[in-house]
């Protein structure tokens, strides 16, 4: 079901909801999903208080929520402002929002959000369309700015040793400001975990080629699971990363990326995430995640 509402000062938002969960997509700016959570419960997304309800202007604003960017990260390519209204089409269980063509890149960004009736499963389709005059090489970059004091869980590749495992399993990208000994990281045998802690005001980021195709965020007894593709043979940005995690003092971003693609005029590329919102609070040990969370994740992966 859908309805039009005012949310956080944006008067033209679309609320997409069923009996348990809701999403709010603003049409005053975007494309942006500015709320996702159980009805009357916490918002899984971080929203910057200084930007709530703001529109217009030529400077890019963080806003928060879930957004669509262009990779690889460059000021002129990625930071095009999404401060203006978007066009939209509402269906009973979905909404499609479309940004006007970017002046600098010629790209049109679209986001289609679907919520299954009677289910906690959400599909978010991200689309880039080249309406510029020439070819452009880009990758779709889906970014969720998540509320603070939570914990991201990223699967390691299955352990293996011996002559059958002579080659590396995947890439791990580090940024200039990444400190592997920062206490917000937990490097487990089966899982990498990233903690958002408001007491730490420095930035951290890693990227991986996530061939397991999922990651999760635990927040106050609730769990968001994301499923996304890893396409064999595809060329991904940032030293072959399709999954990245960024942390600062306000938020933790879970980011997924599609492959780098040369788009001719009129061509497009799509990148799809599947989300599951459930109630769970996994402990920080690999054993607890294996026993209490992994069966749920495996069932979700089979359904989508």
C-alpha positions in Angstrom: 0.0 0.0 0.0 1.1 3.6 -0.5 0.1 7.0 0.7 1.5 10.6 0.4 2.9 12.1 3.6 5.0 14.8 5.1 8.2 13.4 6.6 11.0 15.3 8.4 10.0 18.5 6.6 9.8 17.0 3.1 6.1 17.5 2.2 5.9 15.2 -0.8 7.0 11.8 0.4 5.5 8.4 -0.6 5.0 5.9 2.2 5.2 2.3 1.0 4.0 -0.1 3.7 2.4 -3.4 4.6 1.2 -4.8 7.9 4.7 -4.8 9.5 7.3 -2.6 7.7 7.4 0.7 5.9 9.6 2.7 3.6 9.4 6.4 2.9 10.7 7.8 -0.4 10.9 11.5 -0.7 10.1 13.1 -4.1 11.2 16.6 -3.1 14.9 15.5 -3.6 16.5 12.3 -4.7 16.2 9.6 -5.6 16.4 8.9 -1.8 14.8 6.4 0.6 14.7 8.3 3.8 13.1 5.7 6.1 13.0 1.9 6.4 11.9 0.0 9.5 9.2 -1.7 11.3 6.1 0.4 11.7 6.4 2.8 14.7 9.9 1.5 15.4 13.4 2.7 14.7 14.5 4.1 11.4 17.4 2.0 10.1 18.7 4.9 8.1 20.8 7.8 9.4 19.4 11.3 8.5 21.5 14.4 8.9 19.6 16.7 11.2 21.0 19.8 9.5 19.6 18.7 6.1 16.2 17.5 7.1 13.5 19.0 4.9 16.1 21.0 2.8 15.8 21.3 -0.9 17.6 23.2 -3.7 21.0 24.7 -3.9 24.1 23.7 -6.0 26.1 22.0 -3.2 25.8 18.2 -2.6 24.3 17.3 0.8 24.7 14.1 2.7 21.0 14.0 3.7 21.3 10.3 4.7 19.0 7.4 3.8 19.6 5.2 0.8 21.0 6.8 -2.4 22.3 6.0 -5.9 25.7 7.2 -6.9 28.2 6.8 -9.8 31.5 5.0 -9.3 34.5 5.2 -9.3 34.4 8.0 -6.7 35.3 11.4 -8.2 34.1 14.8 -7.3 32.8 15.6 -10.8 31.3 12.2 -11.3 29.9 11.2 -8.0 28.9 14.3 -6.1 26.2 15.7 -8.4 23.6 17.3 -6.1 20.3 15.5 -5.8 18.6 18.6 -4.3 15.7 18.9 -6.7 12.3 17.2 -7.1 12.2 13.8 -8.9 9.4 12.5 -11.1 7.7 9.4 -9.9 5.1 6.7 -10.6 3.3 4.9 -7.8 1.9 1.4 -8.1 0.1 -0.6 -5.3 3.2 -2.2 -4.0 6.0 -0.2 -5.6 7.3 3.3 -6.5 9.6 4.4 -9.3 11.5 7.7 -8.9 13.5 9.3 -11.7 16.0 12.2 -11.3 16.4 14.7 -14.1 19.5 14.3 -16.4 22.7 15.3 -14.7 24.2 18.3 -16.5 27.8 17.2 -16.0 27.5 13.5 -16.8 24.4 13.1 -18.9 23.3 10.3 -16.6 19.7 9.8 -15.5 19.3 7.9 -12.2 16.3 5.8 -11.4 15.3 3.8 -8.4 12.4 1.3 -8.2 11.4 0.2 -4.7 9.0 -2.8 -4.2 7.6 -4.2 -1.0 5.9 -7.6 -1.0 2.5 -7.9 0.6 2.7 -9.9 3.8 6.5 -10.1 3.7 9.5 -8.3 5.1 11.3 -8.5 1.8 12.1 -5.4 -0.2 13.6 -5.1 -3.7 15.5 -2.0 -4.8 16.4 -1.7 -8.4 18.9 1.0 -9.3 19.2 2.1 -13.0 21.6 4.4 -14.8 20.7 5.7 -18.2 23.1 7.6 -20.5 21.3 10.5 -22.1 24.5 12.3 -22.8 26.0 12.8 -26.2 28.9 10.4 -25.8 30.1 7.2 -24.2 30.7 7.1 -20.4 32.2 4.4 -18.2 30.5 4.1 -14.9 29.3 1.6 -12.3 26.1 1.9 -10.3 26.8 2.4 -6.6 24.0 1.8 -4.0 24.7 3.4 -0.7 22.8 2.9 2.6 23.7 5.4 5.3 22.7 3.4 8.4 21.9 4.7 11.9 24.6 4.8 14.5 25.6 2.2 17.2 25.0 -0.7 14.9 27.3 -3.5 13.5 27.9 -4.6 10.0 28.6 -8.3 9.3 30.4 -9.3 6.1 31.1 -13.0 5.3 34.6 -14.2 4.7 35.3 -16.7 1.9 35.1 -20.3 3.1 38.3 -21.6 4.6 40.5 -23.8 2.5 44.1 -25.0 2.4 46.3 -27.4 0.4 47.0 -27.7 -3.3 43.4 -27.0 -4.2 43.7 -23.5 -2.8 46.9 -22.0 -4.2 45.3 -18.8 -5.6 43.8 -15.9 -3.6 40.1 -16.1 -2.8 39.2 -12.4 -3.3 40.4 -8.8 -3.1 40.5 -6.5 0.0 40.8 -2.8 -0.7 42.1 -0.3 1.8 41.8 3.5 1.7 44.6 6.0 2.7 42.8 6.5 6.0 42.0 2.9 6.7 43.6 1.6 9.9 43.3 -2.2 10.3 44.0 -1.9 14.0 41.1 0.5 14.6 38.9 -1.0 17.3 35.8 -0.6 15.2 37.0 -3.6 13.0 36.7 -7.2 14.1 38.6 -9.5 11.8 37.1 -12.9 12.5 37.8 -16.3 10.9 34.4 -16.4 9.2 33.2 -12.8 9.4 34.5 -9.3 9.2 32.5 -7.0 11.5 32.4 -3.2 11.5 31.1 -1.3 14.5 29.7 2.3 14.4 30.8 4.1 17.5 30.0 7.8 17.9 33.0 8.2 20.3 35.4 7.7 17.3 35.4 10.7 15.0 37.8 9.4 12.3 36.8 7.8 9.1 37.3 4.1 8.2 36.6 2.2 5.0 37.3 -1.2 3.4 36.1 -2.8 0.2 35.9 -6.5 -0.9 34.9 -8.7 -3.7 32.0 -10.3 -1.9 31.3 -13.6 -3.7 29.0 -14.8 -1.0 26.5 -12.1 -2.1 25.2 -10.8 1.2 26.0 -8.6 4.2 24.0 -7.5 7.2 23.6 -4.7 9.8 22.5 -5.4 13.4 20.9 -2.5 15.2 19.1 -2.6 18.6 17.6 -6.1 18.3 16.8 -5.8 14.6 18.7 -7.0 11.5 18.9 -5.8 7.9 20.2 -8.4 5.5 21.1 -7.4 1.9 21.6 -9.7 -1.0 23.4 -8.4 -4.2 25.1 -9.9 -7.2 28.7 -10.8 -7.8 29.0 -11.4 -11.5 31.8 -13.8 -12.5 34.3 -12.1 -14.8 32.9 -8.6 -14.3 35.2 -5.6 -13.8 34.3 -3.9 -10.6 35.7 -0.5 -9.3 38.1 0.1 -6.5 40.4 -2.9 -7.0 37.5 -5.2 -7.8 35.1 -4.4 -5.0 31.3 -5.0 -5.2 30.8 -4.4 -1.4 32.3 -1.6 0.7 31.8 -0.4 4.3 32.4 3.2 5.4 32.3 4.4 9.0 32.4 7.9 10.7 31.2 9.3 13.9 27.6 9.7 12.7 26.8 6.6 10.5 27.9 3.4 8.9 27.5 3.0 5.2 26.9 -0.4 3.5 27.7 0.1 -0.1 27.3 -2.3 -3.1 28.5 -1.8 -6.6 27.7 -3.1 -10.0 30.4 -3.6 -12.7 32.1 -0.9 -14.6 30.3 -0.5 -17.9 30.8 1.6 -21.0 27.4 3.1 -21.7 26.7 4.5 -25.2 24.0 7.1 -25.7 20.6 5.6 -24.7 22.1 2.6 -23.0 21.5 1.7 -19.4 22.7 -0.6 -16.6 20.8 -2.0 -13.6 21.9 -3.1 -10.2 19.5 -4.9 -7.8 19.6 -5.3 -4.0 17.2 -7.5 -2.1 16.6 -6.5 1.6 15.2 -8.5 4.5 14.3 -6.8 7.7 13.9 -9.1 10.7 14.2 -9.1 14.5 17.5 -10.6 15.7 20.5 -9.5 17.8 23.5 -11.8 17.0 26.3 -11.9 19.4 29.7 -11.0 18.1 31.2 -14.5 17.8 31.4 -16.4 14.6 29.8 -19.4 16.3 26.7 -17.3 17.3 26.3 -15.8 13.8 26.6 -19.3 12.3 24.0 -20.8 14.6 21.5 -18.0 14.9 21.8 -15.8 11.8 23.3 -17.9 9.0 20.2 -20.2 8.6 18.0 -17.2 8.2 20.4 -15.7 5.6 20.6 -18.9 3.6 16.8 -19.2 3.5 16.6 -15.6 2.3 19.2 -16.1 -0.4 17.2 -19.1 -1.7 14.0 -17.1 -1.9 15.3 -14.2 -3.9 
